[in-house]
Amino acid sequence: MGVQKVGEKYICNICGNEVEVTEVGGGVLICCGEEMELME
C-alpha cells in the first residue's frame, strides 16, 4: 500500500526515521531497504 494523502506520517522500524508526506506522488516509502510503516 502506497502513500495516500498529505499529512500521513511514516516510521522506519529499523532506524526510527520518521517522515511526513507533503506531496502525494504514488509509490511506497523505503528506508533501510524496507517499506516504512504508517503511523496511526
C-alpha positions in Angstrom: 0.0 0.0 0.0 1.4 3.3 -1.0 1.2 6.9 0.2 -2.5 8.0 0.2 -2.6 11.6 1.4 -0.8 14.7 2.6 -0.1 14.7 6.3 0.4 11.0 6.7 3.4 10.1 9.0 5.6 7.1 8.4 8.3 5.5 10.5 11.2 3.1 9.8 11.0 0.1 12.1 14.8 -0.4 11.7 16.4 3.0 12.4 13.4 5.0 13.7 13.5 7.6 10.9 10.2 9.5 10.6 8.7 11.3 7.6 5.6 13.3 7.0 4.0 13.4 3.5 3.9 16.9 1.9 3.1 15.8 -1.6 1.5 12.6 -2.8 3.3 11.1 -5.8 2.4 7.4 -5.5 4.5 4.5 -4.6 5.8 3.5 -1.2 8.4 5.0 1.1 11.6 2.9 1.6 14.2 3.2 4.4 16.9 0.8 5.4 15.8 -1.4 2.5 12.3 -2.0 3.9 8.9 -0.3 3.4 8.2 2.4 6.1 5.1 1.8 8.3 2.2 4.2 8.5 1.9 5.7 12.0 -1.6 5.9 13.3 
